[in-house]
Amino acid sequence: MQKLRKYRISISLRQGVKNIEAEAIFNMANKAVDLGNNQLYSLTMGKWFVLECADDFDVDHLCNKLLANMVIEDYIIEELTE
C-alpha cells in the first residue's frame, strides 16, 4: 500500500492587496456594540485546504496552478502529522 501524506494549505492575500471583504467585516463589527464595539484591532481573512495524497504528489504544483491565484495570493504548505 502506498504511503499517504496529509497537508494543510493556507492561502492569504499578498502584502499590499486590499481585502475589501475583511475591511467591511472589521468596520461593521466595530460599529456594533454587541460585536466589536471598537475593541477589534485587526482582522485578516484567508482560506485553507486539508488534503491527503500520495507520498510523491506535487502539492506545490497544485497550489501554483489551481488553489492559489499567484497574482494576488501567497500560500504556505504545512505537513500534518497525526
Secondary structure, DSSP 4 states (H G I P E B T S, - for coil): -PPEEEEEEEEEEPTT---HHHHHHHHHHHH-TTTTTT-------EEEEEEEEETT--HHHHIIIIIS-TTTEEEEEEEE--
